[in-house]
Amino acid sequence: MELRELVSFYHVARLRSVSKAARNLELGQPTVTTHLRKLEDEFGVTLFDRIKRPIQLTSEGVTLLELVTPVVEAVDTLKTQMDYSERRGSFVVGAYPDLVLHHLPKSIQKFNAEYPDVRLRLLARSYTPLIQLVMSGEVDLALCGPPPADEVSLNFEQLFSYNVVLLTPPGHPLVGKTRVELKDIAEYPMILPGPGALTRMRVDQALRAEGVRFDVTLAMDDSESIKRYVEIGMGVAVSNDFTLHPDDHNRFGVVRLDHIFPMSEIGLCTLKGKFLGRAVRNFIDTMEEDLRRFHPEPWAWPGPGEKADKLASAATGDP
């Protein structure tokens, strides 16, 4: 005997119709009929008088209905409560400031529209603080790079990959260079993310490994501020391509550094064993739909001035 068989019996008994019960349960009529047959075979009784129309319960059917009614109604209550809890509650998400500013608004807007009674709190932090917040349980999940290999208490699920790039003012000598190395970059004042950022750690480690002396003229975690100071000529910046947008190519040059820094990942970082409620799972599903396989490929975009040239060519008919 299975619960679904009792549920089918309950609805047929209340509606006095197999077809109506099947529609109500969103099942095929043969399926409901099979459920009834299985119950009758198991108990060795006839539950319905099928000669009369509408069908009538036998005395054994009346007894079974009295017994199963509290069970089925309790199951219905449980389903209602679970759906209610799915659409309420609260949780905390941590993410890089750039993701918070540019990539999450669409997902959060979509999630809030579908689950208006769920309270989502968002923390913008760099890599190291995010890992610490996940480990302490202060955030339910973080959007960040992979945790350190020795942090076995954390789970990581990749969403998209990205590259480290060099940002320069338009017309900078490094833009036209075939292959830019760290020693070339270090000849100019450098603008880098703050000390807690994963990219900053990778850059510092690479520069020190090569014994290259460098001058950091500005360090901050806000990529828009970094881009602004590159634009006014304060220095060159080592940043991530997921912080870029097509219009940025009209503001400065972008130089590939994937021959120095391997491609990295952004994903969902969670604490192993931490319970993630249905609301959190729903948010993860929404984010995955919007962010998975995202990659900007900035070198495929037109460089400074190219967009205007292409538009002018299109207007005049020139190739």
C-alpha positions as CSV (number, residue, x, y, z in Angstrom):
1,M,0.0,0.0,0.0
2,E,1.3,3.4,-1.0
3,L,0.3,6.9,0.1
4,R,-0.6,7.8,-3.5
5,E,-3.1,5.0,-3.6
6,L,-4.8,6.2,-0.5
7,V,-4.9,9.8,-1.9
8,S,-6.6,8.5,-5.1
9,F,-9.1,6.5,-3.1
10,Y,-9.9,9.6,-0.9
11,H,-10.6,11.9,-3.9
12,V,-12.7,9.3,-5.7
13,A,-14.7,8.7,-2.6
14,R,-15.3,12.4,-2.0
15,L,-16.1,13.2,-5.6
16,R,-17.9,9.9,-6.4
17,S,-16.1,9.9,-9.8
18,V,-12.9,8.4,-11.0
19,S,-12.6,10.8,-13.9
20,K,-13.2,13.9,-11.7
21,A,-10.6,12.6,-9.2
22,A,-8.1,12.0,-12.0
23,R,-8.5,15.6,-13.2
24,N,-8.2,16.9,-9.7
25,L,-5.0,14.9,-9.1
26,E,-3.7,15.7,-12.6
27,L,-3.4,12.0,-13.3
28,G,-4.6,9.7,-16.0
29,Q,-7.9,7.9,-15.3
30,P,-6.3,4.5,-15.8
31,T,-3.7,5.4,-13.1
32,V,-6.4,6.2,-10.5
33,T,-8.3,3.0,-11.4
34,T,-5.1,1.0,-10.9
35,H,-4.6,2.6,-7.5
36,L,-8.1,1.6,-6.4
37,R,-7.6,-2.0,-7.7
38,K,-4.4,-2.3,-5.8
39,L,-6.1,-1.2,-2.5
40,E,-8.9,-3.7,-3.0
41,D,-6.5,-6.5,-3.8
42,E,-4.4,-5.7,-0.8
43,F,-7.3,-5.5,1.7
44,G,-9.3,-8.3,-0.1
45,V,-12.5,-6.1,-0.2
46,T,-14.6,-4.1,-2.6
47,L,-14.4,-0.4,-1.9
48,F,-17.0,0.9,-4.4
49,D,-20.3,-0.3,-5.9
50,R,-19.5,0.5,-9.5
51,I,-23.0,-0.5,-10.8
52,K,-24.7,2.6,-9.3
53,R,-24.1,6.0,-10.8
54,P,-22.5,8.0,-9.4
55,I,-20.4,5.2,-7.8
56,Q,-21.1,4.5,-4.2
57,L,-18.9,3.4,-1.3
58,T,-19.4,0.0,0.1
59,S,-19.5,-0.4,3.9
60,E,-15.8,-1.4,3.8
61,G,-15.2,1.7,1.7
62,V,-16.9,3.9,4.2
63,T,-14.7,2.5,7.0
64,L,-11.5,3.1,5.0
65,L,-12.5,6.6,4.1
66,E,-13.0,7.4,7.8
67,L,-9.5,6.0,8.5
68,V,-7.6,7.7,5.7
69,T,-9.3,11.1,5.8
70,P,-7.0,12.4,8.7
71,V,-3.9,11.1,6.9
72,V,-4.7,12.7,3.5
73,E,-5.7,16.0,5.1
74,A,-2.5,16.0,7.2
75,V,-0.5,15.5,4.0
76,D,-2.3,18.3,2.3
77,T,-1.6,20.6,5.3
78,L,2.1,19.6,5.1
79,K,2.3,20.5,1.4
80,T,0.7,23.8,2.1
81,Q,3.1,24.6,4.9
82,M,6.1,23.6,2.9
83,D,5.0,25.8,0.0
84,Y,4.5,28.6,2.5
85,S,8.0,28.2,4.0
86,E,9.4,28.1,0.5
87,R,7.9,31.5,-0.2
88,R,9.0,33.1,3.1
89,G,12.2,33.2,5.2
90,S,15.5,35.0,4.9
91,F,19.1,34.3,3.9
92,V,22.4,36.1,3.3
93,V,24.4,36.2,0.1
94,G,27.9,37.4,-0.2
95,A,29.5,38.4,-3.6
96,Y,32.3,40.5,-5.1
97,P,31.3,44.2,-5.4
98,D,31.5,44.0,-9.2
99,L,29.0,41.1,-9.2
100,V,26.7,43.0,-6.8
101,L,26.8,46.1,-9.0
102,H,26.5,44.7,-12.5
103,H,25.6,41.0,-12.6
104,L,23.2,40.3,-9.7
105,P,20.5,43.0,-10.1
106,K,18.7,41.1,-12.8
107,S,18.7,37.8,-10.8
108,I,17.6,39.5,-7.6
109,Q,14.8,41.5,-9.4
110,K,13.5,38.2,-10.9
111,F,13.7,36.4,-7.6
112,N,12.0,39.2,-5.6
113,A,9.2,39.3,-8.1
114,E,8.5,35.6,-7.7
115,Y,9.2,35.4,-3.9
116,P,8.2,38.8,-2.5
117,D,8.0,37.6,1.1
118,V,11.6,36.2,1.2
119,R,14.1,38.6,2.7
120,L,17.5,38.5,1.0
121,R,20.4,40.3,2.5
122,L,23.4,41.0,0.3
123,L,27.0,41.6,1.4
124,A,29.6,43.0,-1.0
125,R,33.1,41.8,0.0
126,S,36.4,40.8,-1.6
127,Y,37.6,37.2,-1.8
128,T,39.3,36.6,1.6
129,P,36.4,38.1,3.7
130,L,33.9,36.1,1.6
131,I,35.6,32.8,2.3
132,Q,35.8,33.6,6.0
133,L,32.1,34.5,6.1
134,V,31.1,31.2,4.4
135,M,33.3,29.2,6.8
136,S,31.8,31.0,9.8
137,G,28.2,30.4,8.6
138,E,27.5,34.2,8.5
139,V,26.5,33.9,4.8
140,D,24.5,31.1,3.3
141,L,26.3,31.2,0.0
142,A,29.0,33.4,-1.7
143,L,29.7,34.2,-5.3
144,C,33.4,34.2,-5.6
145,G,36.4,32.3,-6.8
146,P,37.2,28.7,-5.7
147,P,38.2,28.3,-2.1
148,P,41.8,27.4,-1.2
149,A,42.6,23.7,-1.9
150,D,43.1,23.0,1.8
151,E,39.7,24.3,2.9
152,V,38.0,20.9,2.7
153,S,34.9,22.3,4.6
154,L,33.7,24.2,1.6
155,N,31.8,23.2,-1.5
156,F,32.3,25.1,-4.9
157,E,30.1,25.0,-8.0
158,Q,31.4,26.9,-11.1
159,L,29.1,29.3,-12.8
160,F,31.4,31.0,-15.3
161,S,35.1,31.6,-16.1
162,Y,37.0,34.8,-16.5
163,N,40.5,36.2,-17.4
164,V,42.8,38.7,-15.8
165,V,43.4,41.7,-18.2
166,L,45.4,44.9,-18.2
167,L,43.5,48.2,-18.5
168,T,45.3,51.3,-19.9
169,P,44.4,54.8,-21.0
170,P,43.6,54.9,-24.8
171,G,46.7,55.0,-27.0
172,H,49.0,53.6,-24.3
173,P,52.3,52.0,-25.5
174,L,51.4,48.6,-24.0
175,V,48.2,48.4,-26.1
176,G,50.2,48.0,-29.3
177,K,52.8,45.6,-27.8
178,T,52.6,42.0,-29.2
179,R,53.1,40.2,-25.8
180,V,53.0,42.2,-22.6
181,E,55.0,40.7,-19.7
182,L,55.0,41.6,-16.0
183,K,58.2,43.6,-16.3
184,D,56.5,45.7,-19.0
185,I,53.6,46.5,-16.7
186,A,55.8,47.3,-13.7
187,E,57.4,50.2,-15.6
188,Y,54.2,52.1,-15.0
189,P,52.3,53.1,-11.9
190,M,49.9,50.2,-11.1
191,I,46.3,50.4,-9.9
192,L,45.3,47.1,-8.3
193,P,42.4,45.6,-6.3
194,G,42.6,45.7,-2.5
195,P,44.8,43.2,-0.6
196,G,41.8,40.8,0.1
197,A,41.0,40.3,-3.6
198,L,42.0,37.1,-5.3
199,T,43.4,38.9,-8.4
200,R,45.5,41.1,-6.1
201,M,47.0,37.9,-4.5
202,R,47.7,36.4,-7.9
203,V,49.4,39.6,-9.2
204,D,51.5,40.1,-6.0
205,Q,52.6,36.4,-6.1
206,A,53.6,36.6,-9.8
207,L,55.5,39.8,-9.5
208,R,57.5,38.6,-6.5
209,A,58.2,35.3,-8.1
210,E,59.8,37.1,-11.0
211,G,61.6,39.5,-8.7
212,V,59.9,42.5,-10.4
213,R,59.8,45.7,-8.5
214,F,56.5,47.6,-8.8
215,D,54.8,50.7,-7.6
216,V,51.1,50.4,-6.5
217,T,49.8,53.9,-6.8
218,L,46.2,53.0,-5.9
219,A,44.4,50.0,-4.4
220,M,40.6,49.6,-4.1
221,D,38.0,46.9,-4.6
222,D,35.6,49.0,-6.6
223,S,36.3,48.3,-10.3
224,E,34.4,51.4,-11.5
225,S,36.7,53.6,-9.4
226,I,39.7,51.7,-10.8
227,K,38.5,52.2,-14.3
228,R,38.0,55.9,-13.7
229,Y,41.5,56.4,-12.4
230,V,42.9,54.5,-15.4
231,E,40.9,56.7,-17.7
232,I,42.4,59.9,-16.2
233,G,45.9,58.5,-16.6
234,M,46.8,57.7,-13.0
235,G,48.2,54.3,-13.9
236,V,47.5,51.0,-15.6
237,A,45.3,48.5,-13.8
238,V,45.3,44.7,-13.6
239,S,41.7,43.7,-13.4
240,N,39.2,41.0,-14.4
241,D,37.4,40.9,-17.7
242,F,34.0,40.2,-16.1
243,T,34.1,43.8,-14.8
244,L,34.1,45.1,-18.3
245,H,31.3,46.3,-20.5
246,P,31.3,47.1,-24.3
247,D,31.2,50.8,-23.7
248,D,34.5,50.5,-21.7
249,H,36.4,50.1,-24.9
250,N,35.7,53.7,-25.8
251,R,37.3,54.7,-22.5
252,F,40.6,52.7,-22.4
253,G,42.6,49.8,-23.9
254,V,42.3,46.2,-22.9
255,V,45.4,43.9,-23.1
256,R,45.3,40.2,-22.7
257,L,47.2,38.6,-19.9
258,D,46.0,35.0,-20.1
259,H,49.6,33.9,-21.0
260,I,50.6,35.0,-17.5
261,F,47.5,34.3,-15.4
262,P,45.4,31.1,-16.2
263,M,41.7,31.5,-16.6
264,S,39.9,31.4,-13.2
265,E,36.3,30.8,-12.1
266,I,33.4,32.4,-10.4
267,G,30.9,30.1,-8.7
268,L,28.8,29.3,-5.6
269,C,30.7,28.7,-2.4
270,T,28.9,27.0,0.5
271,L,29.7,25.4,3.8
272,K,29.5,21.6,3.7
273,G,26.7,20.3,5.9
274,K,25.0,23.7,6.3
275,F,21.3,23.4,5.7
276,L,20.2,25.5,2.7
277,G,16.4,26.2,2.8
278,R,14.1,26.0,-0.2
279,A,14.3,29.8,-0.6
280,V,18.1,29.6,-1.0
281,R,17.8,26.8,-3.5
282,N,15.3,28.8,-5.5
283,F,17.7,31.8,-5.5
284,I,20.6,29.5,-6.7
285,D,18.4,28.2,-9.5
286,T,17.6,31.8,-10.6
287,M,21.3,32.8,-10.5
288,E,22.5,29.8,-12.4
289,E,20.0,30.5,-15.2
290,D,21.4,34.1,-15.5
291,L,25.1,33.6,-14.8
292,R,26.2,30.2,-16.0
293,R,28.4,30.2,-19.0
294,F,28.7,34.0,-18.9
295,H,31.9,35.4,-20.4
296,P,32.5,38.8,-22.0
297,E,35.4,38.0,-24.4
298,P,36.5,41.7,-24.3
299,W,39.1,41.3,-27.0
300,A,36.3,40.5,-29.5
301,W,34.9,44.0,-29.0
302,P,36.0,47.0,-31.0
303,G,38.9,49.0,-29.5
304,P,39.0,52.8,-28.8
305,G,37.8,54.6,-31.9
306,E,37.0,51.4,-33.8
307,K,33.2,51.6,-33.1
308,A,33.1,55.2,-34.4
309,D,35.1,54.2,-37.5
310,K,32.8,51.3,-38.2
311,L,29.7,53.4,-37.8
312,A,31.2,56.1,-40.2
313,S,32.1,53.4,-42.7
314,A,28.6,52.0,-42.6
315,A,27.1,55.5,-43.1
316,T,29.3,56.2,-46.2
317,G,29.3,52.7,-47.6
318,D,33.1,52.4,-47.4
319,P,34.5,49.0,-46.5
